[in-house]
């Protein structure tokens, strides 16, 4: 039987495909079974080291006399020690091929000459070349053993006091303790960075403690995932239903769900989730939860007819906030003698006539210690805030202004003509002595020096930050909380602003009238229609709102790049730095990562002489727009003239890379005049910011916004995200994408419920 030519071609194609599949499958198996790459030798030179996290760049002399640059977490590495690094080869843009170590096996130097070289490198605090020479001359190759175990013998040498001998011994033991900890974790395939954090927290007891309770690893200040700590615990022989394992899982579930906005978890849901995580029945989980309740680490209380389980710190924060807010609601400030006359003076001073609701808001601010001011775009919040400030100052009150983020604080300051700070900077946030816990200098013992505090963008405030803010208020201080209740809630636990608004316990001013100055703005009109669940005619393409339909994600990205790089700058005079691209999602063909890569290639492409640094999957260049993605209270900045310095860069701050210095392993970002230096290993704290998620944009306002709506996870495609995005634009909004998706977002008003007890607690009378 003859085969047709088409069938023969198909069979040949299939055969080739099967052969290729087998080839790649065999290659994959060979790669999986291949031993890990490693290099061995003697440490010749330490090029760079960061004691805070153990990151090290060193020069290794291999056994065949070649020099190899090794990078990775290798704490307290020193010339003279033997080292085997396990990892992979990488290519550095400036320094060529390097070996990137996942972990390193190390042994102390042997022989008097190697011991001297090791100690002379100053790896042991208190010992330099001169002291090393004295020690090695006296004790030879036993020098390290003597320092560690017999420090009293050191004190017999000329120039070494008993105190100095003890200090040298303690410093060496500290170094060896960290080395043993790194070796222990590496043997269980755990990152050496955890060892540095464990040792910072627990010092000499770190190895003993983590062996006794591996779940220390998933504490917030260590940062290991629960799955890694759990695997270590099981490897060490811990029983699957042990009390320690169950307790750790319960605490993990509570902590993990703070990231979903929950202040507490109902008892039955907590038990169910923990049992599923551990693959256990409910009974041992209930017993473990009871142990945590007895120890006080977890608090369980009936709230709104639910048995609510809290982490102790969040229970205290919520309870404190409810009590303090309740007292403020009951306490009334002294009233102005002639309020009408005061309002008339203010109107004359500002050259405006207040709308009825604005007059009512001013009266509420005058008669209450705590006022909630809310309203959508164009309803006059800014004018009202300026009026409240003027009224307070006319009454002789000292007024302070704050907002949750740096961009929101800057905007508040520009709109009011007064200085505004982030809440963290206002409260003088910093780290405790342990280097992990966040603390605020301003509290009940050292309150703020103001008579009235006005805070903007309050929908972004979570329960822990609200607790800190309330604690820092003087007893008779007034508080005005301003925000848009329909915007996205805080990233952290709680739904503070909405809970306060719904408590029916506090003075609330709701601005709803759209003023004439903004009534013609389609941005404002469409925002209100979206918030009301209506479908605006986004295809009108008039005024300040334009819709450009693109159903293909790649086509949408191409159009967005054209708008930012050419069309808006050339046709409308809007510079690229005045344009912000927003999208609901990070991943995907039209997510943040893809958009930033395309925008970087168009707006700041590779160029001879333009320094760049590759970090993970990203390449940073001088001129890139970047954003800080977590609060760092210790990082140092200086002004451009280098005459003023300070500390702290905050989540959401946006700036531009001004310098990359490969030899110093350093990158500099200019945040509105604050020049901030990052060691290369800190680059995980920043990301590109030509495009950002809608969540990250909250609290900011931009001259022009290009909003991409081309799909994404259903959990992110809802009305609140769209409303927040639209209200970020001041002069122009261009919506690129699928109009059907836009209308689906408007129709999707399901908000994920947050478990919070603040509203219920405020419903109860204050004690």
VMD Tcl script that draws the C-alpha trace (Angstrom):
set ca {
  {0.00 0.00 0.00}
  {1.46 3.34 -1.04}
  {1.52 6.32 1.32}
  {0.47 9.67 0.03}
  {3.17 12.34 0.00}
  {1.26 14.39 2.62}
  {0.93 11.43 4.97}
  {4.60 10.54 4.58}
  {5.54 14.14 5.39}
  {3.33 14.06 8.47}
  {4.89 10.79 9.70}
  {8.40 12.11 9.16}
  {7.51 15.28 11.07}
  {6.09 13.24 13.93}
  {9.17 10.99 13.98}
  {11.54 13.97 14.07}
  {9.41 15.56 16.76}
  {9.55 12.39 18.90}
  {13.31 12.11 18.43}
  {13.82 15.73 19.47}
  {11.56 15.24 22.45}
  {13.59 12.18 23.54}
  {16.84 14.10 23.04}
  {15.74 17.05 25.19}
  {14.23 14.74 27.83}
  {17.51 12.80 28.12}
  {19.44 16.08 28.26}
  {17.14 17.39 31.01}
  {17.63 14.21 33.05}
  {21.40 14.40 32.58}
  {21.37 18.02 33.79}
  {19.23 17.13 36.81}
  {21.54 14.25 37.73}
  {24.75 16.17 37.06}
  {26.74 17.14 40.14}
  {26.56 20.86 41.06}
  {29.36 23.10 39.83}
  {32.01 24.04 42.36}
  {35.38 25.78 42.67}
  {37.92 25.20 45.44}
  {40.98 27.02 46.66}
  {42.44 29.47 49.14}
  {40.94 32.90 49.72}
  {43.48 35.37 48.38}
  {41.69 38.74 48.74}
  {38.39 40.19 50.00}
  {37.20 42.70 47.42}
  {33.92 43.69 49.10}
  {31.87 42.58 52.09}
  {28.63 43.70 53.73}
  {28.54 42.65 57.39}
  {24.78 43.28 57.63}
  {23.84 40.49 55.22}
  {27.07 38.56 54.58}
  {27.28 39.41 50.87}
  {30.91 39.08 49.80}
  {33.04 39.44 46.69}
  {36.38 37.65 47.02}
  {39.31 36.44 44.97}
  {39.98 32.72 45.23}
  {43.28 31.12 44.24}
  {42.52 27.63 42.97}
  {44.80 24.61 43.38}
  {46.17 25.04 39.85}
  {47.12 28.66 40.60}
  {44.28 30.40 38.74}
  {42.41 33.37 40.20}
  {38.61 33.21 40.36}
  {36.19 35.93 41.51}
  {33.50 34.43 43.79}
  {30.36 36.27 44.93}
  {27.63 35.30 47.39}
  {26.67 35.17 51.05}
  {29.98 34.16 52.64}
  {30.08 35.99 55.99}
  {33.46 36.73 57.60}
  {35.47 35.28 54.76}
  {39.17 36.10 55.10}
  {42.45 35.57 53.25}
  {44.13 32.27 54.07}
  {41.06 30.11 54.64}
  {40.20 27.13 52.46}
  {36.92 27.44 50.57}
  {34.79 25.35 48.23}
  {32.02 27.36 46.58}
  {29.01 25.57 45.07}
  {26.92 27.43 42.50}
  {27.15 28.58 38.88}
  {29.20 30.71 36.49}
  {27.83 34.11 35.51}
  {29.07 36.89 33.26}
  {29.51 40.34 34.82}
  {29.18 43.36 32.49}
  {32.36 44.98 33.85}
  {34.39 42.19 35.43}
  {33.74 39.28 33.09}
  {33.18 35.73 34.29}
  {32.51 35.19 38.00}
  {31.39 32.27 40.14}
  {28.12 32.95 41.95}
  {28.01 30.82 45.11}
  {24.75 29.38 46.39}
  {26.69 28.31 49.48}
  {30.30 27.70 50.48}
  {32.05 24.97 52.44}
  {34.91 26.47 54.43}
  {37.74 25.29 56.64}
  {40.02 27.35 58.84}
  {43.58 27.92 57.67}
  {46.21 25.32 58.52}
  {49.83 26.07 59.24}
  {51.37 29.05 61.01}
  {51.81 31.12 57.83}
  {48.18 30.69 56.74}
  {46.94 31.43 60.27}
  {48.96 34.64 60.34}
  {47.59 35.73 56.95}
  {44.06 34.98 58.17}
  {44.38 37.02 61.40}
  {46.38 39.84 59.77}
  {43.42 40.47 57.45}
  {41.52 41.87 60.48}
  {38.76 39.31 60.06}
  {38.72 38.95 63.87}
  {37.87 42.29 65.44}
  {40.70 43.53 67.66}
  {43.46 41.66 65.80}
  {45.58 43.31 63.13}
  {48.95 42.46 61.52}
  {51.07 43.41 64.55}
  {48.94 41.47 67.06}
  {48.69 38.53 64.64}
  {52.49 38.38 64.45}
  {52.78 38.29 68.26}
  {50.15 35.57 68.58}
  {51.48 33.30 65.83}
  {55.04 33.69 67.12}
  {53.85 32.47 70.51}
  {51.39 29.73 69.57}
  {52.10 28.81 65.96}
  {49.49 26.75 64.16}
  {47.55 26.34 67.48}
  {46.85 30.10 67.61}
  {43.17 29.87 66.66}
  {42.48 27.11 69.21}
  {44.14 29.17 71.94}
  {42.15 32.29 71.06}
  {38.88 30.34 71.08}
  {39.38 28.04 74.11}
  {42.21 29.47 76.25}
  {42.05 33.26 76.11}
  {43.79 33.51 79.49}
  {47.04 32.46 77.77}
  {46.79 35.48 75.47}
  {46.92 37.80 78.46}
  {50.39 36.45 79.30}
  {51.78 38.09 76.18}
  {53.17 41.61 76.23}
  {50.62 44.28 75.26}
  {47.52 42.10 75.63}
  {45.35 42.82 78.67}
  {42.89 40.26 80.10}
  {40.01 42.40 78.79}
  {41.46 42.52 75.27}
  {42.09 38.77 75.37}
  {38.45 38.10 76.28}
  {37.21 40.42 73.51}
  {39.39 38.69 70.90}
  {38.10 35.31 72.04}
  {34.48 36.44 71.94}
  {34.90 37.90 68.45}
  {36.42 34.68 67.09}
  {33.75 32.53 68.72}
  {31.09 34.76 67.19}
  {32.61 34.30 63.76}
  {32.93 30.53 64.19}
  {29.36 30.33 65.50}
  {28.04 32.00 62.37}
  {30.20 29.72 60.23}
  {28.73 26.61 61.90}
  {25.23 28.03 61.43}
  {25.82 28.62 57.71}
  {27.15 25.07 57.32}
  {24.13 23.61 59.13}
  {21.59 25.48 56.98}
  {23.48 24.81 53.75}
  {23.47 21.07 54.52}
  {19.67 21.30 54.51}
  {19.53 23.34 51.27}
  {18.63 26.57 53.10}
  {19.99 29.95 52.08}
  {23.02 31.26 54.05}
  {21.32 34.68 54.31}
  {19.05 33.15 56.96}
  {22.13 32.36 59.04}
  {23.20 36.01 59.10}
  {19.73 37.11 60.25}
  {19.50 34.33 62.83}
  {22.86 35.23 64.28}
  {22.00 38.92 64.43}
  {18.87 38.01 66.40}
  {20.12 35.23 68.69}
  {23.92 35.47 68.69}
  {25.74 32.40 70.06}
  {22.49 30.54 70.78}
  {21.26 30.75 67.18}
  {22.31 27.25 66.06}
  {21.01 25.63 69.24}
  {17.69 27.47 69.02}
  {17.04 26.72 65.36}
  {17.82 23.05 65.95}
  {15.34 23.02 68.84}
  {12.69 24.99 66.91}
  {13.26 25.23 63.14}
  {10.14 27.42 62.86}
  {12.22 30.36 64.06}
  {13.20 30.55 60.39}
  {9.76 31.72 59.30}
  {9.67 34.61 61.79}
  {9.22 37.91 59.95}
  {12.77 39.10 60.78}
  {14.33 35.92 59.33}
  {12.07 35.59 56.30}
  {12.12 31.92 55.32}
  {8.87 30.50 53.87}
  {6.92 28.23 56.22}
  {7.45 25.34 53.78}
  {11.26 25.54 54.14}
  {11.14 25.73 57.94}
  {8.62 22.89 58.01}
  {10.81 20.68 55.82}
  {13.79 21.30 58.12}
  {11.67 20.41 61.15}
  {10.55 17.14 59.55}
  {14.15 16.38 58.45}
  {15.24 16.79 62.09}
  {12.66 14.24 63.19}
  {9.83 16.42 64.43}
  {6.51 14.59 64.48}
  {3.87 15.71 62.01}
  {1.34 16.44 64.77}
  {3.79 17.86 67.30}
  {2.67 20.85 69.35}
  {5.57 22.96 68.02}
  {4.64 22.26 64.40}
  {0.96 23.00 64.93}
  {1.68 26.21 66.86}
  {4.04 27.42 64.14}
  {1.42 26.69 61.46}
  {-1.31 28.58 63.34}
  {0.93 31.62 63.75}
  {1.93 31.38 60.10}
  {-1.71 31.35 58.96}
  {-2.51 34.42 61.07}
  {0.58 36.29 59.87}
  {0.11 35.26 56.24}
  {-3.46 36.52 56.21}
  {-2.44 39.98 57.37}
  {-1.14 40.25 53.80}
  {-4.73 39.72 52.65}
  {-5.88 42.59 54.87}
  {-7.29 40.51 57.75}
  {-6.80 41.69 61.33}
  {-8.23 38.45 62.71}
  {-9.36 35.07 61.41}
  {-12.57 33.40 62.67}
  {-11.64 30.43 64.84}
  {-13.33 27.83 62.64}
  {-11.65 29.16 59.48}
  {-8.26 29.28 61.19}
  {-8.53 25.67 62.35}
  {-9.68 24.52 58.91}
  {-6.88 26.36 57.06}
  {-4.17 25.13 59.44}
  {-5.37 21.54 59.29}
  {-5.29 21.70 55.49}
  {-1.79 23.20 55.52}
  {-0.44 20.41 57.73}
  {-2.64 17.62 56.35}
  {-3.98 16.92 59.85}
  {-7.35 16.46 61.48}
  {-8.92 19.40 63.31}
  {-8.37 18.01 66.83}
  {-4.57 18.46 67.12}
  {-4.93 21.95 65.59}
  {-7.54 22.92 68.19}
  {-5.20 21.69 70.93}
  {-2.30 23.67 69.48}
  {-4.44 26.79 69.23}
  {-5.46 26.42 72.88}
  {-1.77 26.31 73.86}
  {-1.16 29.58 72.00}
  {-4.18 31.14 73.69}
  {-2.83 30.13 77.10}
  {0.60 31.61 76.29}
  {-0.95 34.89 75.08}
  {0.60 34.72 71.60}
  {-2.92 34.48 70.17}
  {-6.02 36.21 71.56}
  {-9.53 34.94 70.89}
  {-12.54 37.16 71.56}
  {-16.12 37.38 70.33}
  {-16.45 40.25 67.85}
  {-19.64 40.85 65.88}
  {-20.89 37.42 66.94}
  {-17.73 35.67 65.69}
  {-14.99 33.96 67.68}
  {-12.14 36.06 66.34}
  {-8.51 34.87 66.64}
  {-5.86 37.61 66.61}
  {-2.12 37.79 66.77}
  {-1.52 39.46 70.14}
  {0.01 42.58 68.57}
  {-2.95 43.13 66.23}
  {-5.47 42.56 69.02}
  {-3.71 45.20 71.11}
  {-3.59 47.62 68.14}
  {-7.29 47.25 67.33}
  {-8.33 47.48 70.97}
  {-6.17 50.58 71.50}
  {-7.54 52.30 68.38}
  {-11.15 51.64 69.35}
  {-10.62 52.93 72.87}
  {-8.70 56.07 71.81}
  {-11.12 56.93 68.98}
  {-14.07 56.40 71.34}
  {-12.60 58.87 73.80}
  {-11.96 61.41 71.03}
  {-15.56 61.04 69.84}
  {-16.86 61.88 73.31}
  {-14.47 64.77 73.97}
  {-15.42 68.15 72.49}
  {-13.00 71.07 71.98}
  {-13.72 74.61 73.08}
  {-15.93 76.34 70.50}
  {-15.36 79.64 68.77}
  {-17.45 82.44 70.25}
  {-18.87 83.60 66.91}
  {-18.50 80.85 64.32}
  {-20.41 82.74 61.58}
  {-18.12 85.72 61.89}
  {-15.10 83.44 61.74}
  {-16.36 81.87 58.50}
  {-17.00 85.28 56.94}
  {-13.44 86.35 57.75}
  {-12.05 83.16 56.21}
  {-14.07 83.63 53.01}
  {-12.85 87.19 52.69}
  {-9.26 86.08 53.35}
  {-9.39 83.34 50.68}
  {-11.54 85.26 48.23}
  {-14.16 82.52 47.87}
  {-17.66 81.67 49.04}
  {-17.95 78.27 50.66}
  {-20.61 75.88 49.46}
  {-23.17 74.82 52.09}
  {-21.48 71.44 52.62}
  {-18.09 73.08 52.99}
  {-19.49 75.45 55.64}
  {-20.98 72.46 57.44}
  {-17.60 70.68 57.28}
  {-15.84 73.65 58.84}
  {-18.41 73.71 61.63}
  {-17.90 69.98 62.24}
  {-14.12 70.52 62.35}
  {-14.60 73.31 64.88}
  {-16.93 71.30 67.14}
  {-15.26 67.85 67.10}
  {-11.90 66.49 68.09}
  {-11.99 63.89 65.30}
  {-13.48 64.56 61.86}
  {-13.67 62.27 58.83}
  {-13.74 64.15 55.51}
  {-14.50 62.09 52.42}
  {-15.45 62.76 48.82}
  {-14.67 61.82 45.25}
  {-12.73 63.84 42.65}
  {-13.86 67.38 41.96}
  {-15.91 67.71 45.16}
  {-13.70 70.33 46.76}
  {-11.71 68.33 49.32}
  {-8.57 70.40 48.73}
  {-10.37 73.74 49.10}
  {-12.05 72.45 52.25}
  {-8.76 71.26 53.74}
  {-7.18 74.66 53.09}
  {-10.14 76.28 54.81}
  {-9.83 73.97 57.83}
  {-6.12 74.82 58.11}
  {-6.88 78.55 57.94}
  {-9.64 78.18 60.57}
  {-7.40 76.24 62.95}
  {-4.57 78.74 62.55}
  {-7.00 81.65 63.11}
  {-7.89 79.93 66.39}
  {-4.21 79.87 67.36}
  {-3.68 76.15 66.78}
  {-0.40 74.72 65.50}
  {-1.26 72.50 62.49}
  {0.76 69.57 61.11}
  {0.09 67.78 57.80}
  {0.85 64.16 56.91}
  {0.06 61.39 54.41}
  {0.92 57.68 54.20}
  {3.39 57.92 51.28}
  {6.07 60.34 50.17}
  {4.26 61.18 46.93}
  {0.97 61.79 48.74}
  {2.72 64.00 51.30}
  {4.45 66.00 48.56}
  {1.14 66.50 46.76}
  {-0.60 67.59 50.00}
  {2.16 70.11 50.63}
  {1.89 71.53 47.11}
  {-1.91 71.84 47.31}
  {-1.92 73.55 50.71}
  {1.29 75.57 50.44}
  {2.57 74.10 53.70}
  {5.06 71.45 54.72}
  {3.68 67.90 54.80}
  {5.47 64.72 55.84}
  {4.94 61.00 55.58}
  {3.37 59.53 58.70}
  {6.51 57.48 59.26}
  {8.76 60.52 59.12}
  {6.34 62.52 61.29}
  {6.45 59.79 63.93}
  {10.25 59.41 63.53}
  {10.14 55.74 62.56}
  {13.21 53.57 62.93}
  {14.41 50.14 63.92}
  {14.78 48.87 67.46}
  {18.17 47.83 68.82}
  {17.67 44.33 67.45}
  {17.61 45.83 63.96}
  {14.32 44.13 63.08}
  {11.34 45.63 64.91}
  {9.87 48.91 63.71}
  {9.54 51.53 66.45}
  {8.36 55.13 66.56}
  {10.07 57.77 68.70}
  {6.85 59.73 68.91}
  {4.38 58.05 71.25}
  {2.50 58.70 74.52}
  {5.77 59.51 76.28}
  {7.01 61.87 73.56}
  {3.94 63.10 71.67}
  {3.85 65.29 68.59}
  {4.13 69.03 69.09}
  {0.96 70.13 67.37}
  {-2.59 71.11 68.28}
  {-4.21 69.72 65.13}
  {-3.15 67.05 62.66}
  {-4.60 66.70 59.15}
  {-3.89 63.39 57.39}
  {-4.67 62.83 53.71}
  {-5.21 59.57 51.76}
  {-6.45 57.82 54.89}
  {-7.83 54.83 53.01}
  {-4.19 53.68 52.81}
  {-3.70 53.54 56.60}
  {-3.68 50.08 58.19}
  {-4.48 49.24 61.80}
  {-0.86 49.16 63.05}
  {0.01 52.55 61.55}
  {-3.23 54.03 62.86}
  {-2.37 52.78 66.33}
  {1.05 54.45 66.13}
  {-0.50 57.70 64.88}
  {-3.07 57.84 67.68}
  {-0.45 57.05 70.31}
  {1.61 60.07 69.22}
  {-1.27 62.57 69.41}
  {-1.28 64.92 72.40}
  {-4.30 64.37 74.63}
  {-6.19 67.45 73.39}
  {-5.01 67.32 69.76}
  {-7.59 67.48 66.96}
  {-7.44 65.01 64.09}
  {-8.91 65.45 60.60}
  {-8.77 62.33 58.44}
  {-9.22 62.97 54.72}
  {-9.75 60.33 52.06}
  {-11.87 58.71 49.41}
  {-13.62 55.70 50.90}
  {-14.22 54.21 47.45}
  {-10.54 53.85 46.65}
  {-8.52 50.71 47.33}
  {-8.01 49.78 51.00}
  {-4.66 49.62 52.76}
  {-2.08 47.01 51.83}
  {-1.67 46.11 55.49}
  {-4.29 44.63 57.83}
  {-7.57 46.39 58.48}
  {-9.98 48.67 56.69}
  {-9.53 51.59 59.03}
  {-11.01 54.53 57.15}
  {-14.10 52.63 55.98}
  {-14.63 51.11 59.45}
  {-14.51 54.59 60.99}
  {-16.96 55.97 58.42}
  {-19.40 53.11 58.98}
  {-19.21 53.15 62.77}
  {-21.90 55.88 63.10}
  {-19.92 57.12 66.06}
  {-17.90 59.95 64.56}
  {-18.41 63.28 62.86}
  {-18.41 62.70 59.09}
  {-18.42 65.23 56.25}
  {-19.28 63.72 52.86}
  {-18.62 66.02 49.91}
  {-20.76 64.97 46.94}
  {-21.29 68.10 44.84}
  {-19.05 68.37 41.76}
  {-17.86 71.97 41.46}
  {-18.15 74.01 38.30}
  {-14.39 74.18 37.80}
  {-14.24 70.41 37.28}
  {-17.77 69.68 36.02}
  {-16.62 69.67 32.38}
  {-13.83 67.19 33.08}
  {-14.61 63.76 31.69}
  {-12.06 62.30 34.10}
  {-14.14 63.57 37.02}
  {-17.50 62.74 35.44}
  {-16.50 59.23 34.38}
  {-14.93 58.54 37.76}
  {-18.24 59.28 39.49}
  {-20.18 57.24 36.93}
  {-17.81 54.30 37.41}
  {-18.17 54.58 41.17}
  {-21.97 54.55 40.78}
  {-21.79 51.40 38.65}
  {-22.73 53.17 35.41}
  {-21.12 52.57 32.01}
  {-19.68 55.87 30.74}
  {-19.34 56.41 27.01}
  {-15.57 56.03 27.02}
  {-15.42 56.15 23.20}
  {-16.43 59.85 23.08}
  {-12.74 60.78 22.89}
  {-13.18 64.41 23.86}
  {-11.61 66.71 26.40}
  {-9.31 64.99 28.86}
  {-10.38 61.33 28.44}
  {-9.55 59.14 25.44}
  {-10.10 55.45 24.76}
  {-7.93 53.55 22.25}
  {-9.22 50.04 21.59}
  {-6.60 47.29 21.44}
  {-7.67 43.68 21.99}
  {-4.22 42.19 21.48}
  {-1.90 42.70 24.46}
  {1.26 43.08 22.37}
  {-0.48 45.69 20.20}
  {-1.54 47.53 23.37}
  {2.03 47.60 24.66}
  {3.28 48.88 21.30}
  {0.72 51.70 21.35}
  {1.54 52.64 24.95}
  {5.23 52.92 24.08}
  {4.39 55.18 21.13}
  {2.23 57.40 23.34}
  {4.92 57.82 25.99}
  {7.94 58.11 23.72}
  {6.60 60.17 20.82}
  {2.93 61.03 20.46}
  {2.21 62.76 23.77}
  {5.56 64.64 23.94}
  {5.38 65.78 20.29}
  {1.65 66.46 19.93}
  {0.64 67.63 23.42}
  {3.88 68.83 24.98}
  {3.65 66.29 27.81}
  {7.13 65.05 28.70}
  {7.72 61.31 29.35}
  {8.51 62.03 33.01}
  {5.01 63.57 33.39}
  {3.32 60.40 32.11}
  {2.53 57.42 34.32}
  {1.52 54.08 32.84}
  {-0.81 52.05 35.08}
  {-2.06 48.48 34.84}
  {-3.95 46.22 37.26}
  {-1.45 43.36 37.03}
  {2.28 42.76 37.32}
  {2.59 39.69 35.10}
  {1.51 38.87 31.57}
  {2.19 40.37 28.15}
  {0.69 43.71 29.26}
  {1.68 43.61 32.93}
  {4.11 45.86 34.79}
  {7.22 43.81 33.99}
  {6.55 43.65 30.22}
  {5.54 47.31 30.02}
  {8.62 48.50 31.89}
  {10.92 46.44 29.68}
  {9.34 47.95 26.54}
  {9.34 51.49 27.94}
  {12.95 51.22 29.09}
  {13.99 50.07 25.62}
  {12.22 53.09 24.08}
  {12.94 55.80 26.64}
  {16.36 54.76 27.98}
  {17.94 52.20 25.62}
  {21.49 50.81 25.89}
  {24.07 53.36 24.80}
  {27.83 53.52 24.73}
  {28.99 55.26 27.89}
  {25.63 54.78 29.65}
  {26.45 52.64 32.71}
  {24.19 49.71 33.51}
  {23.94 46.88 36.05}
  {22.18 43.55 35.55}
  {20.40 42.30 38.68}
  {18.44 39.07 38.39}
  {16.07 39.41 35.43}
  {16.39 43.20 35.28}
  {18.96 45.63 33.88}
  {19.28 49.03 35.55}
  {20.75 51.98 33.63}
  {21.65 55.54 34.45}
  {18.50 57.53 33.61}
  {16.02 54.78 34.54}
  {12.90 55.74 36.50}
  {12.73 53.50 39.58}
  {10.60 53.05 42.68}
  {11.46 51.97 46.22}
  {9.23 48.98 47.02}
  {9.67 48.65 50.80}
  {10.31 50.99 53.72}
  {14.01 51.31 54.58}
  {14.50 53.51 57.63}
  {18.30 53.14 57.81}
  {19.42 53.93 54.26}
  {21.31 57.24 54.09}
  {20.59 60.10 51.67}
  {22.18 63.50 51.04}
  {20.90 66.52 49.15}
  {22.40 67.34 45.76}
  {24.75 69.91 47.29}
  {25.80 67.33 49.93}
  {25.14 69.91 52.68}
  {22.21 68.05 54.28}
  {21.84 64.35 55.04}
  {19.24 62.09 56.59}
  {17.98 58.53 56.67}
  {14.96 56.73 55.27}
  {13.46 55.93 51.88}
  {9.86 54.76 51.80}
  {7.72 52.33 49.88}
  {6.42 54.08 46.74}
  {9.10 56.80 46.48}
  {9.98 57.35 42.79}
  {13.27 58.69 41.46}
  {15.88 58.37 38.71}
  {19.18 56.50 38.64}
  {21.97 59.08 38.42}
  {25.08 56.92 38.81}
  {26.24 53.29 38.64}
  {29.75 52.62 39.99}
  {30.86 49.02 39.31}
  {34.12 49.28 41.23}
  {32.29 50.44 44.35}
  {29.40 48.00 43.69}
  {27.08 50.97 44.16}
  {24.09 52.61 42.44}
  {22.67 56.08 43.21}
  {19.03 57.17 42.90}
  {17.81 60.77 43.05}
  {14.46 60.95 44.90}
  {13.37 64.58 44.41}
  {16.75 65.89 45.51}
  {17.56 63.13 48.02}
  {20.56 61.22 46.60}
  {20.39 57.69 47.93}
  {23.10 55.04 47.51}
  {22.38 51.32 47.12}
  {24.95 48.54 47.34}
  {24.35 46.19 44.41}
  {22.99 43.46 46.69}
  {20.27 45.93 47.83}
  {18.81 46.31 44.34}
  {15.94 44.02 45.29}
  {14.53 47.09 47.07}
  {13.87 48.99 43.82}
  {12.09 48.27 40.55}
  {11.43 50.14 37.32}
  {8.57 52.63 37.50}
  {7.62 53.88 34.04}
  {4.73 51.46 34.58}
  {3.31 50.45 37.95}
  {0.28 48.69 39.35}
  {-2.80 50.70 40.26}
  {-2.25 49.67 43.89}
  {1.24 51.23 43.88}
  {-0.10 54.48 42.39}
  {-2.54 55.13 45.20}
  {-1.96 58.45 46.91}
  {-0.36 59.97 43.81}
  {-1.55 62.24 41.03}
  {0.01 62.58 37.58}
  {-0.36 65.11 34.80}
  {-1.13 62.28 32.35}
  {-2.06 58.64 32.95}
  {-2.03 55.89 30.35}
  {-4.14 53.05 31.73}
  {-3.78 49.59 30.24}
  {-6.82 47.29 30.62}
  {-5.98 44.16 28.63}
  {-6.77 41.39 31.05}
  {-5.46 40.05 34.30}
  {-6.42 37.89 37.27}
  {-10.13 38.20 38.10}
  {-9.23 39.16 41.67}
  {-7.71 42.40 40.32}
  {-10.33 43.26 37.71}
  {-12.94 45.06 39.77}
  {-14.53 48.48 40.11}
  {-12.35 49.81 42.90}
  {-9.17 49.23 40.87}
  {-10.59 51.03 37.82}
  {-11.94 53.93 39.91}
  {-8.62 54.39 41.69}
  {-6.73 54.35 38.38}
  {-8.98 56.95 36.74}
  {-8.70 59.31 39.71}
  {-4.88 59.34 39.46}
  {-5.01 61.52 36.30}
  {-4.99 65.31 36.66}
  {-5.09 66.64 33.05}
  {-5.27 63.65 30.70}
  {-6.26 60.00 30.84}
  {-5.80 57.61 27.91}
  {-7.34 54.18 28.37}
  {-5.80 51.50 26.14}
  {-7.33 48.06 25.87}
  {-10.64 46.20 25.75}
  {-13.81 48.18 26.42}
  {-15.66 44.96 27.34}
  {-13.13 44.37 30.12}
  {-13.60 47.96 31.31}
  {-17.34 47.46 31.65}
  {-16.83 44.07 33.31}
  {-14.66 45.79 35.91}
  {-17.41 48.35 36.56}
  {-19.97 45.56 37.00}
  {-17.66 43.62 39.33}
  {-18.20 45.39 42.63}
  {-17.50 42.35 44.78}
  {-15.02 43.41 47.40}
  {-13.08 40.79 49.28}
  {-14.25 40.98 52.86}
  {-11.63 41.87 55.43}
  {-11.95 40.48 58.93}
  {-11.67 43.51 61.17}
  {-13.29 44.29 64.50}
  {-12.74 48.05 64.67}
  {-16.22 49.00 63.48}
  {-17.91 46.60 65.92}
  {-15.78 47.82 68.82}
  {-16.62 51.46 68.05}
  {-20.32 50.61 68.13}
  {-19.91 49.93 71.84}
  {-19.94 52.95 74.18}
  {-16.52 54.06 75.36}
  {-15.72 53.07 78.95}
}
mol new
graphics top color blue
foreach p $ca { graphics top sphere $p radius 0.5 }
foreach p [lrange $ca 0 end-1] q [lrange $ca 1 end] { graphics top cylinder $p $q radius 0.2 }
display resetview
